[in-house]
Amino acid sequence: MRDAGLSERHKAILWWAGLLATLAGVAWLCRDFRWPVVWQSAPFLLRGLGISWLLTLVSVGIGMVAGIALAAARLAAPPGLRHLAVGYVELLRAVPQLMVIFWVFFTWPAMTGQALSAWAAAIASLSMIAAAYLAEVVRAGLQSVPRVQVESGLVTGLSHGTIFLRVVLPQALRNMLPALVAHIVMMFKITSLVYVIGLIDFFRAIILVNNRDFAPYALYTTMAAGYFLCCYALSWLVRRLDPKYSLTT
């Protein structure tokens, strides 16, 4: 057991040594990039990154509520409502996310005659996308809870609503935690698409700075590092909450 422990420790040391050596090599190769442009624009870029995070959290929050309703409709609603839920989920999952953003941003004014702000269009479209994907995550989580627990709740006199909220949903949320975090990571990356409707998120902030100062190597390296660190931090967080979870995104 001790040898196995030492072996795992040595593997970890070698992994970190290799990572640090790789980062040092990349840093040496990138030494001539125009990094002062990044430092000078850091407040603007950080505001864009904050908007990306805000879009992610708001859309996932709204999408989670809608996803629970869609999952419940797919599992227990009458046929007509169930078919509508299935159609919504399959349609939104099948079309490109960029098309959904365009649909919302351009279709709403055409239908109502009222302009829709870029912020409102981004929240609406991203929430619609999140709801479609999270509905399947929630449905899988609900189906992972043994049916016998529902039957036991009915025997004790609990209503269907109470059983769902107090018995089934808490267990389902824990079972679907890895997939939920993976979809949050996905939604964070999808926020980069809202630049097409004029919202200044992290992606668009990088593009605007590059258009002004033209430092593509430094700026796009910063963009890649920013998205990687944010997505990796989410995966690391869930592993800290429960080490048995292993995420692949």
N, C-alpha and C positions, 0 to 999 in steps of 0.2 A: 504493500500500500504506500510505503514511504517513497519507493522508487518511482511509482506511478505519479505521486504528487510532485516529485522533483522533475519528472519528465514534462508534466503539464506546465510547471513553472518555467522550465527552460524553453518550451515552445512559446509561451507568452513573451518571454524576454526576446527571443529571436524575432517574433512577429513585430514587436514594438521597435526593435533595432532596425529591422528592414523598413518599417514605415518611416522612421525618422531619417534613415539614409535616403529613402526615396524623396521625402519632402525637402531634404537638404539639396539633393540633386536638382529638383524642380526649381527651388529657390535660386540656385546658382544659374540655371539656364534662363530664369526670368529676371535676372538682375538688371538688365538693360531696359526693361519695360518702363513706361512713364508712370511710375507709382505716385509721384506728387499729385497727379490729376485725381487719383482716387482719394488721397488724404484731403485735398482741398474740397472735394465734393462729398465727403463723408456724411455731413448732416443731411444733405438732400437725399443721398442713397439710403440712409437709415430711415428717413421718413417714408420712402417708398417701400422699404422692407416692412415697416410697421403697418402700412396699408395692406400689404400682402397677407400679413398675419391676421389683421382685423377681418379682411374678407374671408379668410379661411375659417376663423372661429365663428363668425356670424352665419355663414352659409352652412357650415356643418351643424351648428345648433338648430337652425331652422330645418335643415334637411333631415336631422335625426328625428325631430317631432313628426315631420311628414312621412319619414321612412317607417316609423312605428305604425302609423295609421295605414300606410300602404301594405305593410307586411301583415297586419291584422286583417285587412280586407282580402288579401290573397288566401289567407288561411281559413277565415270563418265567415266572410260576408256572403250575402245572396249572390247567385250566379251573375246577374247584371253588373253589380258593383265590383265583383271579383274580376270580371273580364275587363272592366275599365282600368282597374289597378294593374292587371297584367299588361294591358296595352300600353299604359303610361311607362311602366318600368322598361319594357322591351324596346319601346321607341326611343326613350332617352338614352338607353345604354347602347343602342345601335348606331345613332347618328353622331357625327363629330361634335365635340364640345364647342368648338368655334362656331358651328352652325347654330347651336342653341343660343349662344350669346348674340349672334346677328338676328335671329328670330325675335328675341325679346326686345332688343334695342331698336329695330326698324319696324317690327310688326305692330307694337303697341301704339306708336303715333299714327300709323296708317289706319288702325281700327278705331281709335278714340279721337284723333285730331289733336291730341295733347302730346307735347314733347316729353320724353323720359330722360332724366339725367343719367349720366354715365354711371354714377354711384348706384342709383336705384336699379338700373339695368344689370349691373354686375352682380349685385346681391340677389336679384330675382333669378337670373340665369344660373348662377353658381348654386343657389339653393335648390333649384329644380334638378340640376345634375346630381348634387349630393343626395337628394331624396331618392332618386332612382337607384343609385348604387347602394346606399345604406339600407334601402328596403330589403334587398337580398341578403345583406349581412344580418339584419334583424330577423328575417324569416328563418335563416339557418340557425341563429341563436335560439329562437323560440322552439324550433323543432328539436333542438338538442336537449331540451328539458323533458325528462320522462313523463309520459302521459299519466302514470300512476299518481303523480303529485297533484295533478288537476283533479283526478277522481277522488283522491283523499280529501282535498279541500271541499269538494261538493258534498262528500259524506259528512263532514263536520259542520255543514250549513253555511259555508261561505258562498257569496255570490260570484258569478263569473268575472265581474269587473274586479272584485277584491282579489280573487285568485290570480288574475292576470297581473295586477299592479304589485301585489305583496309576495307572491310565490314565484310566478313564472318569469316576469320581467327582470328582477334582480339577478337570478341565476343566468338568464340568457345574456344579460349585459356582461357578466364576467366571462362567459364562454366565448363571446364574440370580441373580446378586448383586442386580441392581436389583429384580427381583420379590421376592426374599427380604426385602430391606429394606422394601419396600412392605408386605409382610405383617406384618413386625415392628411397623410403624407401626399397621397395622390392629389387631393384637393388643393393643397398648398402649391403644388407644381402647376395645376390647372389655372391658378390665379394669374399666371403669366400671360394668359390669352386675353385678359381684359384690356391690354394695352391697345387693342385694335379699335376700341370705342373711346379712347382718349383718357382713360383713368391712369393716373401716374402711380403705378405700383412699382415694385423693385425692378422688374424687367424693363418697363418703360423709362424709369429713372436712369438706368444704365444706358439705354439707347439715346436719351436726350443729352446726357453728358458726353457720350461718344460723338454725337453729331456736332456738339459745340467744340470739343477739344481734340477729337480724333486720337484716342489712345485705346484702340480695340483690344490689344493683347492684355493690358493691365485691367481694363474694365470688364472684359468678358471672362477673364480668369477670376476676378472678384465675384462676378455673378455666379459662376459655377461653384466657387467656394461657399458663397452665401447660401445657395440652395442646398448644397450637400450638408453643410453644418446644421442647418435648420432641420432637415429631414432626418439626419443621423441622430440629432438630439431627441427627437420624438421616439425613435426606435430604442435609444439608450434609456429613455425615461421608463418605457413600459417594461424593459428588462430589469430595471431597478425595482419596479413595483412588484414584479413576479419573475424571478430568474428563469423559470421553466419555459417562458414564452420566447420564441425565436422568430423574428420578423424577416421576411424577404420582400422588398418592395422594388 
